[in-house]
Amino acid sequence: MKIVEMLVTVITGAAMLTTSVFAQSAKEVRGASPYVAVENEPSPRLIVDPPLPNGLALGVFWAQYRVENLHIAPVFGAGALQVSPRVGHLHVQVDDLWWWADASDSNTIDIANLAPGEHKVRIVLVDATHNPFPGQEVTLRFIIPERASLSHSHSH
């Protein structure tokens, strides 16, 4: 019986140690608190995944993204450049034609009703005055298949 109790104690202790070693703090996952100014903020960073194949088959572009060292928020104008932690948003451009500013922080860019064929989506991380952060731009090229369902109804 003592061996069983000792094994349970060792296993429980190892599980607790493993959990605490791999656990990430909220700050590590979400970034700085909006209530405390950040000194010497590191440069913002944009990370974008390739489009999800499930969406392309439907004529829809879905690409997940995340940013580091910046809060995406609907805050605009020169005064917002003084905010800390830093704020900004995305500019999303489709096929070098139309674009929009996305301040939703939804983690997925969503573009529906794309015609079959080759397309390009350019995503740029910008500050509150719409100026791009150097090097924080991703362009994704993809193909919507001929048999993609264009009857897909999806709203933002």
C-alpha positions as CSV (number, residue, x, y, z in Angstrom):
1,M,0.0,0.0,0.0
2,K,2.9,2.4,0.8
3,I,4.3,1.9,-2.7
4,V,0.9,2.8,-4.3
5,E,0.7,5.9,-2.1
6,M,4.2,6.9,-3.0
7,L,3.6,6.3,-6.7
8,V,0.4,8.5,-6.6
9,T,2.4,11.2,-4.8
10,V,5.2,11.1,-7.4
11,I,2.8,11.1,-10.4
12,T,0.8,14.0,-9.0
13,G,3.9,16.0,-8.3
14,A,5.3,15.4,-11.8
15,A,1.9,16.4,-13.3
16,M,1.8,19.6,-11.4
17,L,5.5,20.4,-12.3
18,T,4.9,19.6,-16.0
19,T,1.8,21.8,-16.0
20,S,3.5,24.8,-14.4
21,V,6.6,24.4,-16.7
22,F,4.5,24.5,-19.9
23,A,1.8,27.0,-18.8
24,Q,2.0,30.4,-20.4
25,S,1.0,33.5,-18.6
26,A,-1.8,35.7,-20.0
27,K,0.8,38.4,-20.8
28,E,2.8,35.8,-22.8
29,V,-0.3,34.8,-24.8
30,R,-2.3,38.1,-25.1
31,G,0.5,40.7,-24.7
32,A,0.8,43.7,-22.5
33,S,-2.1,45.0,-20.4
34,P,-3.8,48.1,-21.9
35,Y,-3.6,49.8,-18.5
36,V,0.1,50.1,-18.2
37,A,2.5,52.0,-20.6
38,V,5.1,49.8,-22.2
39,E,8.6,51.2,-22.1
40,N,10.7,50.6,-25.2
41,E,8.0,48.6,-27.0
42,P,9.4,46.0,-29.5
43,S,8.4,46.4,-33.1
44,P,5.0,45.0,-34.0
45,R,4.9,41.7,-35.9
46,L,2.2,40.3,-38.3
47,I,1.9,36.5,-38.7
48,V,-0.5,35.2,-41.3
49,D,-1.3,31.5,-42.1
50,P,-2.0,30.3,-45.6
51,P,-5.7,30.3,-46.6
52,L,-7.8,27.4,-45.3
53,P,-8.5,24.9,-48.2
54,N,-12.1,24.3,-46.9
55,G,-13.0,27.9,-47.7
56,L,-11.3,28.0,-51.1
57,A,-13.5,25.1,-52.2
58,L,-16.5,27.3,-51.4
59,G,-15.1,30.4,-53.1
60,V,-14.2,31.9,-49.8
61,F,-10.8,33.2,-48.5
62,W,-10.2,32.5,-44.8
63,A,-6.7,33.1,-43.4
64,Q,-6.0,33.2,-39.7
65,Y,-3.6,35.8,-38.4
66,R,-2.1,37.2,-35.2
67,V,-0.1,40.2,-34.2
68,E,2.6,40.7,-31.6
69,N,3.4,43.9,-29.8
70,L,0.3,45.7,-31.0
71,H,-3.4,45.8,-30.1
72,I,-5.7,45.8,-33.1
73,A,-8.4,48.3,-32.2
74,P,-10.8,50.7,-34.0
75,V,-8.7,53.7,-32.8
76,F,-7.6,56.2,-35.5
77,G,-5.8,59.5,-35.8
78,A,-2.5,61.2,-34.8
79,G,-3.4,61.2,-31.1
80,A,-3.6,57.4,-31.1
81,L,0.1,57.2,-32.0
82,Q,0.9,58.1,-28.4
83,V,-1.1,55.2,-27.0
84,S,0.8,52.5,-25.1
85,P,0.6,49.6,-25.6
86,R,0.6,50.5,-29.3
87,V,-2.6,50.2,-31.4
88,G,-3.2,49.7,-35.1
89,H,-5.2,47.7,-37.6
90,L,-4.9,45.8,-40.9
91,H,-5.2,47.0,-44.5
92,V,-6.5,44.2,-46.6
93,Q,-6.3,44.5,-50.4
94,V,-7.8,42.0,-52.9
95,D,-6.3,41.5,-56.4
96,D,-4.7,45.0,-56.4
97,L,-8.2,46.4,-56.8
98,W,-10.3,47.1,-53.6
99,W,-9.2,47.3,-50.0
100,W,-10.5,48.0,-46.5
101,A,-9.2,48.7,-43.0
102,D,-9.9,45.9,-40.6
103,A,-9.8,46.8,-36.9
104,S,-11.9,43.8,-35.8
105,D,-9.2,41.6,-34.3
106,S,-11.3,38.6,-35.3
107,N,-8.1,36.5,-36.0
108,T,-9.4,35.4,-39.4
109,I,-9.6,37.5,-42.6
110,D,-12.8,36.5,-44.4
111,I,-13.5,37.3,-48.1
112,A,-16.5,35.7,-49.7
113,N,-17.8,35.3,-53.3
114,L,-14.5,35.1,-55.0
115,A,-14.7,34.1,-58.7
116,P,-12.9,30.9,-59.8
117,G,-9.3,31.5,-60.8
118,E,-6.1,33.0,-59.4
119,H,-6.3,35.7,-56.6
120,K,-4.0,37.7,-54.4
121,V,-4.7,39.1,-51.0
122,R,-2.2,41.6,-49.5
123,I,-2.4,42.2,-45.7
124,V,-0.5,45.1,-44.2
125,L,-0.2,46.0,-40.5
126,V,-0.6,49.7,-40.1
127,D,-0.6,52.3,-37.3
128,A,-3.6,54.4,-36.3
129,T,-2.8,56.9,-39.1
130,H,-2.7,54.2,-41.7
131,N,1.1,54.2,-42.1
132,P,2.6,50.7,-42.6
133,F,4.9,49.2,-40.1
134,P,8.1,48.4,-42.0
135,G,8.3,44.7,-43.1
136,Q,4.9,43.8,-41.7
137,E,3.1,42.9,-45.0
138,V,2.1,39.5,-46.2
139,T,0.8,38.7,-49.7
140,L,-1.0,35.4,-50.2
141,R,-1.6,34.0,-53.7
142,F,-4.2,31.2,-54.1
143,I,-6.6,29.7,-56.6
144,I,-10.4,29.3,-56.2
145,P,-11.3,26.1,-58.1
146,E,-13.7,26.2,-61.1
147,R,-16.3,24.2,-59.3
148,A,-16.3,26.4,-56.2
149,S,-19.8,27.2,-54.9
150,L,-20.4,30.9,-55.6
151,S,-23.8,30.7,-53.9
152,H,-22.1,30.7,-50.5
153,S,-23.8,33.4,-48.5
154,H,-21.6,34.8,-45.7
155,S,-21.7,38.1,-44.0
156,H,-19.1,39.9,-42.0
